[in-house]
Amino acid sequence: MDNDHIIALIKREVVPAVGCTEPAAVALCTAYATEALGVRPERIEVSLSANMLKNAMGVGIPGTGMTGLPIAVALGALIGKSEYRLEVLKDVCPKAVRQGREFLDGGRIDIDLTQDSDEVLYIDVRCTAGERRSRAVIARDHTRLVYLAGPCTQTMDCRAELGRREEAAVENGLTLRRVFEFATTAPLEDIEFINESRRLNEAAAEAALKGNYGHELGKTLSRPLGKGIMGDSIFSHIISATSSACDARMAGAKIPVMSNSGSGNQGIAATLPVVVFARENHNTEEELTRALILSHLTAIYIKQNLGKLSCLCGCVVASTGSSCGMTYLMGGGYDQVAYSVKNMIANLAGMVCDGAKPSCALKVSSGVSTAVLSALLAVQNHFVGSCEGLIEDDVDRCIHNLTRLGSVGMQETDRMVLDIMTQV
């Protein structure tokens, strides 16, 4: 994969998002369907894949003080703009929230599991108003519109493309070595765009500390009790900053973050540990830029082989990226970066995703703390060997083992998690 294709891949996968990306994607699909309808819907029917439903059940919706999909759907219809993509709800205001509540009180929204697709990420929204009908479908990626029809648009149908298997990143020539080579040798001016992830996600962490969000894990670590237990160290600062941003985002704070592979939490976990470490380790701006590219591109590489949604918690993937970035900032080369990946997989391979929610901050903190430990071992040439568990000599095969476990081996676990979560 040449440099231009890698840059295009990063720019496609590292994008701003307001709120959890699953309800945001549902709101986006609703906005598409509403725009195609041409008038305010009288009724909205939403069909979702199980993973989409799981990841949107318990998360706060920005600017609303409410949780879950119904208000996201209502606002997607009332004030959502498809041109905003995953920032579709950034225009939410108190008036819109009042209108959204009234829309919900009218019983106009139905949400159920889809029977029409086996895609892990699938959203189907149908709107009606009198004799008018419209429909929008997003599938496989959070912003990938594959079907649109309605009186105010020409019908677009790309659903047949979903039947053709897309090449995985590894088949396109992307390996961990290629990721490392690109991050460390690409012209600096070509990759400086990644610093926007630093700006957005640092701002999210700072804003989070000014409020009381979620379980307040980040603030707890910054208080005297937290410092007394964890110390006032680079390690505690990394966990505090990362979990703070996650606290706010999962609680529904109207704070934009830079996402990675369709997840804001993954973007946070791939960014903030690297940024905090570089600042406190006094690395140069160029070193930080390259470390951020290494972190985000590693996460993208792993995620493309895993899939957008799975039963494997995304913080495992993103924290593996940040471990690579911190290993580089500690002076590690390719071998040490590969060691850090092996250490991460050996430790966190079984972490289960049970939906997006405030307690994701705890999982993110587990991921980034392991990232620091893995990097520390790696730069001293300590790593989990091929006689242990999922680890093999070839680091790319280790990654394949992880993604196969998450995408295939944990399917029954995924079904059980959803069954437990949907029990009344």
Secondary structure, DSSP 8 states (H G I E B T S, - for coil): --HHHHHHHHHHHS-EEES-HHHHHHHHHHHHHHHHH-S--SEEEEEE-HHHHHHHSS-EETTTTEESHHHHHHHHHHT--GGGGGGTTTT--HHHHHHHHHHHHTT-EEEEE-SS---SSEEEEEEEETTEEEEEEEESSTT-EEEEEETTEEEEE-GGGGGS----GGGGT--HHHHHHHHHHS-HHHHGGGHHHHHHHHHHHHHHTTS--TT-HHHHHHSHHHHHHH-SSHHHHHHHHHHHHHHHHHTT---EEE-BTTBHHHHHHHHHHHHHHHHHHT--HHHHHHHHHHHHHHHHHHHHHH-SS-SB-HHHHHHHHHHHHHHHHTT--HHHHHHHHHHHHHHHTT-B---SSTTHHHHHHHHHHHHHHHHHHHHTT----TTSTT--SSHHHHHHHHHHIIIIITHHHHHHHHHHHH--
